[in-house]
Amino acid sequence: MSPSASGPTGAGLPVGANANTALTVEDIKRIIAEAQSSGADSVGLGMQIFRTLGDDINTSGALVSQALLESNVAVQGPLAALLTAAQTITKTGTQVQITNGQETKTEIGGTPIRFKEAVSFDVVDDGGLPTLRNIVGVGAHKFLWLDITEIQLKQNQGQRVIHVVTSGGSRDFVL
C-alpha cells in the first residue's frame, strides 16, 4: 500500500508506512489538517506538524511548502527561509534532521537568524508544552552568533510566549 493511499493513524505516519517512508504532498496535507484541528496558533501549528510527521519518514522542503500552500497555511519568517533551503527533511523517533543546500539567513524582529547546512532537533512535550530541544545548526546574532539550543511554547500570566534558550542565556518573546 502506498503512503498516499493510506489513512491517518492519529500519529501522523500513514497506515502501512514502514522504515524511512517517503511522504507525499497528500500525506503532509493530512498531517497539517490534523495539526490544524488542535486549534494551535501558527507557532504551535508548526511544532505540532513536526511532532506528528511520523517516526521514520523523509520528505523535502518543497513538498512541505506545497502541502502548506494547498492547505491555505501562510508560511513566513524563518520557517519560510528554512523550507526554501531544505533539500531533505527526515524524522527518526523524535529527532528531525534538515539538510539545506547552503547556509541560510533570515530575520526575526530585526535579529539575524542563521540556519547551517545541517540542522537537527528533537521534538518533545515537556510537561504538555511543545518543545524543540537539542537544536543544532541554528543561531541568532546579538553582538556575536549565539547557538539556539531550545525553543518552547508556553503560557506566562495568560500570554503565549516562546521561550528561547541560547548559548548566551534565555529569553521569552510574547506572541
C-alpha positions in Angstrom: 0.0 0.0 0.0 1.4 3.4 -0.9 1.5 6.0 1.9 -0.8 8.4 -0.1 -3.4 5.6 -0.4 -3.5 5.0 3.3 -5.4 6.8 6.0 -4.0 8.7 9.0 -3.1 6.8 12.1 -3.5 9.6 14.6 0.3 9.9 15.0 0.9 11.4 11.5 2.5 8.3 10.0 0.3 6.8 7.2 -1.1 3.3 7.7 1.2 0.8 6.1 4.2 3.1 6.2 7.4 1.4 7.2 11.1 2.3 7.8 12.0 5.6 6.2 8.7 6.3 4.4 8.8 9.0 1.8 5.9 11.3 2.5 3.8 12.7 -0.4 2.0 16.0 -0.5 -1.2 14.3 0.3 0.3 12.6 3.4 1.7 16.0 4.6 -1.7 17.7 4.0 -3.4 15.1 6.3 -0.7 15.8 8.9 -1.4 19.6 8.5 -5.2 19.1 8.8 -4.7 17.0 12.0 -2.5 19.8 13.5 -5.0 22.5 12.5 -7.8 20.6 14.3 -5.9 21.1 17.5 -6.6 24.8 17.3 -3.0 25.9 17.7 -1.7 29.3 16.7 0.9 29.5 13.9 3.9 28.7 16.1 2.1 25.8 17.8 0.9 24.6 14.4 4.5 24.3 13.2 5.6 22.4 16.3 2.6 20.1 16.0 3.4 19.3 12.4 6.9 18.4 13.2 5.7 16.3 16.2 3.2 14.3 14.1 5.3 13.7 11.0 5.8 10.0 11.9 8.6 8.1 13.5 10.7 7.2 10.4 10.0 9.4 7.4 11.7 11.6 4.8 10.4 14.4 2.6 11.7 17.7 1.1 11.1 21.3 2.0 9.5 21.8 -1.4 6.8 19.1 -0.7 6.1 20.6 2.8 5.9 24.1 1.3 3.5 22.8 -1.4 1.3 21.0 1.1 1.2 24.1 3.3 0.2 26.2 0.3 -2.5 23.8 -0.7 -3.8 23.7 2.9 -4.0 27.5 2.9 -1.4 27.9 5.6 0.7 31.1 5.3 4.4 30.4 5.8 6.6 33.4 6.6 9.7 34.4 8.5 12.3 31.8 9.5 10.1 28.8 8.6 9.7 30.0 5.1 13.5 30.5 4.7 14.2 27.1 6.2 11.7 25.3 4.0 13.0 27.1 0.9 16.6 25.9 1.6 15.6 22.4 2.8 16.6 19.7 0.4 15.7 16.8 2.8 13.7 16.5 6.0 14.0 13.3 7.9 12.5 12.3 11.2 13.6 9.2 13.2 11.8 8.9 16.5 11.7 12.4 18.0 14.7 13.7 16.1 14.2 15.8 13.0 17.2 16.4 10.6 17.1 19.0 7.9 19.7 19.2 5.2 19.9 22.6 3.4 21.5 23.3 0.1 23.5 26.1 1.7 23.7 28.2 4.9 20.5 30.4 5.0 20.0 33.6 6.9 16.7 35.5 7.7 15.5 37.8 10.5 13.0 37.8 13.3 12.1 41.2 14.7 15.4 42.6 13.4 17.5 39.8 14.8 19.6 37.9 12.2 18.9 34.1 12.3 21.2 31.6 10.6 20.4 28.0 9.6 23.5 26.0 8.8 23.6 23.3 6.1 22.7 20.7 8.7 20.0 21.4 11.2 18.7 18.9 13.8 16.4 19.0 16.8 14.2 16.7 19.0 10.5 17.4 19.1 9.2 16.6 22.6 6.4 17.5 25.0 7.8 19.0 28.2 5.0 18.9 30.8 2.5 19.2 28.0 4.3 22.1 26.4 5.6 21.7 22.8 9.4 21.9 22.8 12.2 21.8 20.2 15.3 20.5 22.2 18.9 19.7 21.4 18.8 22.1 18.5 22.0 22.1 16.3 22.7 24.3 13.4 20.6 27.4 14.3 22.0 30.6 15.6 20.9 34.2 16.4 23.2 37.3 16.1 23.4 39.6 19.1 26.8 41.2 19.1 28.1 37.7 18.1 26.5 34.5 16.9 24.7 32.5 19.7 23.6 28.9 19.2 19.9 28.4 19.7 19.6 25.1 21.7 15.9 25.0 22.8 12.6 26.6 21.9 9.5 26.1 24.0 6.0 27.4 23.5 4.4 28.2 26.9 2.0 30.4 28.9 3.1 33.2 31.1 0.5 35.2 33.1 -2.1 34.3 30.5 0.1 35.2 27.5 1.5 32.8 25.0 5.3 33.1 24.9 8.2 31.5 23.1 11.0 30.6 25.5 14.3 30.6 23.6 17.5 29.1 25.1 20.8 30.1 23.5 24.5 29.5 24.3 24.3 33.0 25.9 21.2 32.6 28.1 17.5 32.5 27.6 14.7 35.0 26.7 11.0 35.0 26.4 9.2 36.5 23.4 5.4 37.3 23.8 3.4 36.2 20.8 
